Every structure is written in structure tokens, then in C-alpha cells.
Amino acid sequence: MRAPAALALITALAACGGRSPAPAPAPDDTAARDARALGAALDTFYEAHLAFRPTLAVELGHHRFDGQVPPRDADAIAAEITRLARAQATLERISPDGLPRELRLEREIALAELRKERFDLEMRRRPWRDPFYYLRGFSLAPYVIRAYAPLPERARAMLAACRGAGDYYAQAAANLERDLPRPWLAVGQMMARGAIAFVRGDARAALPDLAVTDPALAADLGACLDAMAGQLEGFVAALDERFATATDAYALGADAFLAMLANNEGITTDLATLEATARADLDRNLAALAEAARQLDPARPVAEVVAEVSADKPAPADVIALATAQVDALRAFVVARDVVSLPRQDVLEVAPSPPFMRGNFAALGGVGPFETAALPSFYYIAPPDPGWPEDEQRAYVPSRWDLLFVTAHEVWPGHFVQGMHQRASGARMRMSFETYTTSEGWAHYVEEMMWDAGLGDGDPRARIGMLKNALLRDVRFVVALGIHTGGLTVEEATALFAEHAFADPANARQQALRGTIDPMYLSYTLGKLIIRKLRDDWQAQRRARGEDASLRAFHDAFLFHGEAPLPVIRRMMLGDDAGPLL
């Protein structure tokens, strides 16, 4: 828009005689130049980032990456570390001043992704220390879960990826050090065996129709899957060998823990603040649980009342039907109470979890935001194994009250609605990348928010269901700090989950082990509390200005930012003088 004025200035200078110096760009020209530079840098970053992570690309719906398996040898990892550092430096050189809000947000999300990946590779050294790094980084599942293309096309992509599996797992086994933490080896073996079950089960289940339409392709893919199962068994054996020199050295230590929060989440704080925050929320929710239990029966111990409420479960055969009914009821509640905008008509189906995904009882399988076909998201419910004893099957199923708030967390208005807003943005970084505290913080935040908004009609049983979910996340917060900065043992962590989160022994142990390998699982409660404070501060600011401070207005404003780091969202919603996160 300023080009005619700039052209007139150049013409006038030339008419005065001599060589005219190049004019200094006007402020808006500088911003336009920076915007172009940022766009080019983001293009370069994005393509290279996905090229190193093709499974992520396929999950997002970028099927130009179908069938790709990147090298994971030491040279390839070193090259990726160099690329990440250069990309970060390039983006940091581009000033955000004068850029439109959307572009500033895209830049911040890309920088957050770069810092997180650099920390995982350089500081946590995950390719050398963590079997999960490899097991999460490559999978054939995206080719099986959704019919994004005709079966032969997906089968050819799956065959190409399958053929790269041998080198991938051999490189993984070669990279992993000998003295790995014992819990990490155990979790890695469990996940690898799940991958073997997938290759021999769900992946092969896609073949019967293919055997009719393209028997040669079906035979090639079947042979490759057999070989891949063997390669995974070799990886399990490589992990098994490391038990002889395994250690209990899984703690990050205080400095690395705080550096992880700063690099992965953009959160700078200290251990004393984190510990006080975790304990305060645990105490708050334990007191609320005791109050709800007294409403039901003031004469009995809290644990007895909670156990009785927790025993109110659907039969295993009825849990899918209950989850489906809850999905419908929660959507109606969100609309009737004007909780949040629903900017798209995305389709959701409640479905049994595929066997290889049954590590969690419930999970959202969100459709890739870049899929061009009209595909549903899935709210997966894992049925208990029918081969288990009847009492174990029943113990595995959550109470109807627990499940109500799990459904809020995963679907309405949790992860599913968050993803809906990301897809509606049409913005590449917002659609592609997440921050743990923003993603799980939002989904956990909505549980209590929905209770406060009237979900459960004040029934103390519903409140107990909500609070049990909150206490599980509170104990994760306490355990993450204790294991990684305070010398807490797995056995002590297990006891905390049993005592304060009312977890059964097997689940308490599983939660404690997860804490050794996933220190960021404090993100549920930490993120929730940051969002609650942001809501309170934002609403106060809006009311002082006489502006709309409704719950829906806050939620829409928050979700506009996708899953950017919470400090970024706070600054963008409140201004540079936004004040403390907690």
C-alpha cells in the first residue's frame, strides 16, 4: 500500500542529480519484509522438521511423507541437532515487532517446538537413553487406523515403511547405551511387545480384502510384517541384554528439571514454588473430596464412601454405550450452557480401542488436521480383556462418575474441542504442534470447570468422580517433583497414588513407573492451575474495561492460540505486563 509514496521519493531524489542512496524502509515495509522472511523460514523449518519425523507427518495428514522411515544413526541425529539450532537462530533473528498477531503466534509455536526437540536430543539425550523415543517415533498404525485413501494405496505405503523397519530398530539398538534405567527398559519392552502384537494382529487384519484385489501386494506386505515382528523381537532382546547393567539413575535432578520446564513449556520458576503449588492443590482437592463424602454419609470414613461411589460401574459389555450416551449429553450441556464456541461440525465416533492402543482405558484419536477426506475422530474406550477373571474385568472399568469427567477431558469440551479450534484456525503451526501443559492443562481444566458450570447437578457422587481424576493428576505432580528432584523411590510413589489418588495396586505401580520416564506428567495440574489463574486475571481485566468477560469469551480467546506455550498465551491475552503465571 506504501509503494507509490516510496516510488515518488526515489524519483524526486534522482531528479536532484547524482546517485541517490537506497531509501530506508518505512516501518510497515520493514514489517512486511520480516513477515516474508518469517514465512520463508517457517516453510524451511516445517518441511525439514517433518522429514525427520514422518510418522508425525502422516498422523497430521501430510501423506506426501507416506512410507518414509528416516535414518536414526548417530550421524543423522547429529545433523538434526545442527538443523534445529540453525532453525532456531534464524527464527530468533526475525523480530516479532510489527508482525500481525497470527504471525507472532506462529513464530512462538515454532520456536517452542525447536527448543523442546533440542532439549530432548541434547540435554536429555533421549536417542541414547530412552527406548520410548524409538517406539513412539515410528509406527505403521496411521496406515491402518483410518481409511484416508484406498486400501492398496495405504498398503503400498505401509510396505515401504515396513521395509525400513529393520535398519530403524538396528540403529535404535546400536544407539541405546548399556546402563539404562531399569524402569525405562521395562516400559520399553512392554511397548515393543505391544508393537509386535500390532504387527501380527491389527496390521495383518487389513490384508484379507487386499488378498483378493492385489494378491501379490498382500503377499509382499505379509512377508514384510513377519520380518518386522522378528526385528521388533530383536529390539526386545537388545533391551533385555541391558538389564544386566541397568541402573536406577532415572532422576533428572533439579537443574535439568527446571531447564526442561523452561525449554519444553516456556515456564521459568523454582522448585519451592512448584512444590508449594502441587501440595496446595492436593490438599484443596482432598478437603473437597472429604466434603463430598460427608454429604453422602457423614458417619463413615471418606475412603469407604469413595470406594462405594467408585463401585458404581457399568458392566464391561455396557461401557461403550455409557460413553456414547455421555458424549451426547456433554455436547448438549456445552451448547446449552454456552461454554465454548464449536467452530466446525467435526464428526466423532465412540469405538473400542484397537488392541495395540489399550494401554489407557480411554483416549481421543483425533483426525489429522490436514486430512483432505472427511474422516471422523475416535473416542476410544478399551474394553477389559475377556480372558481376564471377572473380578479383574470389573476392577478395570471406571465408575460411571469417573467416566463422565474422562469424557469431558477427552471430548466435550476437552481435547476434541481444542482440536476443533486448531483446525478452524487454518494456521499451520497451530494445527501441527502442541505444548504438554497447554494440551493436557486444558483437558484437565475443563473437568472442574464443567462441574462448576453445573455438570452433575450438584450430585456429590459426580463431584467425587471429578475429584478422583484431579487427585490422580495432583499426585503425578507431587511424584514428578519427588522422583526427579527429591529422591522419591518408585515404591514410595506407588504408595502415594494408592493413598491420595485411591488407585488400585496395579494402577498405582503403573503410574509411579510412568513418572520415571515422563517427568512432564505434572503438566495436567500445572497447566490447569495456570489456565485458571489466566481466566481469573483476564476476566477481571475485561470487567474493568466493561468488556465481555463471559466463560465462553474466555474459552474462545484461549483456544484461538492453539497449543502454544502458556506463558505466550498469557502475554498475548493480557499484554506484556501480564504478571506471574501462578
Secondary structure as the mmCIF struct_conf table of DSSP 4:
data_model
#
loop_
_struct_conf.conf_type_id
_struct_conf.id
_struct_conf.beg_label_comp_id
_struct_conf.beg_label_asym_id
_struct_conf.beg_label_seq_id
_struct_conf.end_label_comp_id
_struct_conf.end_label_asym_id
_struct_conf.end_label_seq_id
HELX_RH_AL_P HELX_RH_AL_P1 ALA A 3 ALA A 15
TURN_TY1_P TURN_TY1_P1 CYS A 16 CYS A 16
BEND BEND1 GLY A 17 GLY A 18
HELX_LH_PP_P HELX_LH_PP_P1 ARG A 19 ALA A 26
HELX_RH_AL_P HELX_RH_AL_P2 PRO A 27 PHE A 52
HELX_RH_AL_P HELX_RH_AL_P3 PRO A 54 LEU A 60
TURN_TY1_P TURN_TY1_P2 GLY A 61 GLY A 61
HELX_RH_3T_P HELX_RH_3T_P1 HIS A 63 PHE A 65
TURN_TY1_P TURN_TY1_P3 ASP A 66 GLY A 67
BEND BEND2 ASP A 73 ASP A 73
HELX_RH_AL_P HELX_RH_AL_P4 ALA A 74 ARG A 93
BEND BEND3 ILE A 94 ILE A 94
TURN_TY1_P TURN_TY1_P4 ASP A 97 GLY A 98
HELX_RH_AL_P HELX_RH_AL_P5 ARG A 101 ARG A 118
HELX_RH_PI_P HELX_RH_PI_P1 PHE A 119 MET A 123
BEND BEND4 ARG A 124 ARG A 124
HELX_RH_AL_P HELX_RH_AL_P6 ARG A 126 ARG A 129
HELX_RH_AL_P HELX_RH_AL_P7 PRO A 131 GLY A 137
BEND BEND5 LEU A 140 LEU A 140
TURN_TY1_P TURN_TY1_P5 ALA A 141 ALA A 141
HELX_RH_AL_P HELX_RH_AL_P8 PRO A 142 ILE A 145
BEND BEND6 TYR A 148 ALA A 149
HELX_RH_AL_P HELX_RH_AL_P9 LEU A 151 ARG A 163
TURN_TY1_P TURN_TY1_P6 GLY A 164 GLY A 164
HELX_RH_AL_P HELX_RH_AL_P10 ALA A 165 ASN A 175
BEND BEND7 LEU A 176 LEU A 176
BEND BEND8 ARG A 178 ASP A 179
STRN STRN1 PRO A 181 PRO A 181
HELX_RH_AL_P HELX_RH_AL_P11 ARG A 182 ARG A 200
TURN_TY1_P TURN_TY1_P7 GLY A 201 GLY A 201
HELX_RH_AL_P HELX_RH_AL_P12 ASP A 202 ALA A 205
TURN_TY1_P TURN_TY1_P8 ALA A 206 ALA A 206
HELX_RH_AL_P HELX_RH_AL_P13 LEU A 207 THR A 213
HELX_RH_AL_P HELX_RH_AL_P14 PRO A 215 GLU A 241
HELX_RH_3T_P HELX_RH_3T_P2 ARG A 242 THR A 245
STRN STRN2 THR A 247 THR A 247
BEND BEND9 ASP A 248 ASP A 248
HELX_RH_AL_P HELX_RH_AL_P15 ALA A 254 MET A 260
HELX_RH_PI_P HELX_RH_PI_P2 LEU A 261 GLU A 265
HELX_RH_AL_P HELX_RH_AL_P16 LEU A 271 LEU A 296
TURN_TY1_P TURN_TY1_P9 PRO A 298 ALA A 299
BEND BEND10 ARG A 300 ARG A 300
HELX_RH_AL_P HELX_RH_AL_P17 VAL A 302 SER A 310
TURN_TY1_P TURN_TY1_P10 ALA A 311 ALA A 311
HELX_RH_3T_P HELX_RH_3T_P3 PRO A 316 ASP A 318
HELX_RH_AL_P HELX_RH_AL_P18 VAL A 319 ALA A 336
TURN_TY1_P TURN_TY1_P11 ARG A 337 ASP A 338
BEND BEND11 VAL A 340 VAL A 340
BEND BEND12 ARG A 344 ARG A 344
STRN STRN3 LEU A 348 PRO A 352
HELX_LH_PP_P HELX_LH_PP_P2 SER A 353 PRO A 354
HELX_RH_3T_P HELX_RH_3T_P4 PRO A 355 MET A 357
TURN_TY1_P TURN_TY1_P12 ARG A 358 GLY A 359
BEND BEND13 ASN A 360 PHE A 361
STRN STRN4 ALA A 362 GLY A 365
HELX_LH_PP_P HELX_LH_PP_P3 GLY A 366 GLY A 368
TURN_TY1_P TURN_TY1_P13 PRO A 369 PHE A 370
BEND BEND14 ALA A 373 ALA A 373
STRN STRN5 SER A 377 ILE A 381
HELX_LH_PP_P HELX_LH_PP_P4 PRO A 383 ASP A 385
TURN_TY1_P TURN_TY1_P14 PRO A 386 GLY A 387
BEND BEND15 TRP A 388 TRP A 388
HELX_RH_AL_P HELX_RH_AL_P19 GLU A 390 TYR A 396
BEND BEND16 VAL A 397 VAL A 397
HELX_LH_PP_P HELX_LH_PP_P5 PRO A 398 SER A 399
HELX_RH_AL_P HELX_RH_AL_P20 ARG A 400 GLU A 410
TURN_TY1_P TURN_TY1_P15 VAL A 411 VAL A 411
BEND BEND17 TRP A 412 GLY A 414
HELX_RH_AL_P HELX_RH_AL_P21 HIS A 415 SER A 425
HELX_RH_AL_P HELX_RH_AL_P22 ARG A 428 SER A 432
HELX_RH_AL_P HELX_RH_AL_P23 TYR A 436 ASP A 452
TURN_TY1_P TURN_TY1_P16 ALA A 453 GLY A 458
HELX_RH_AL_P HELX_RH_AL_P24 PRO A 460 THR A 485
BEND BEND18 GLY A 486 GLY A 486
HELX_RH_AL_P HELX_RH_AL_P25 VAL A 490 HIS A 500
BEND BEND19 ALA A 501 ALA A 501
HELX_RH_AL_P HELX_RH_AL_P26 PRO A 505 ILE A 517
HELX_RH_3T_P HELX_RH_3T_P5 PRO A 519 LEU A 522
HELX_RH_AL_P HELX_RH_AL_P27 SER A 523 ARG A 545
TURN_TY1_P TURN_TY1_P17 GLY A 546 GLY A 546
HELX_RH_AL_P HELX_RH_AL_P28 LEU A 551 LEU A 559
TURN_TY1_P TURN_TY1_P18 PHE A 560 GLU A 563
HELX_RH_AL_P HELX_RH_AL_P29 LEU A 566 LEU A 574
TURN_TY1_P TURN_TY1_P19 ASP A 576 ASP A 577
#
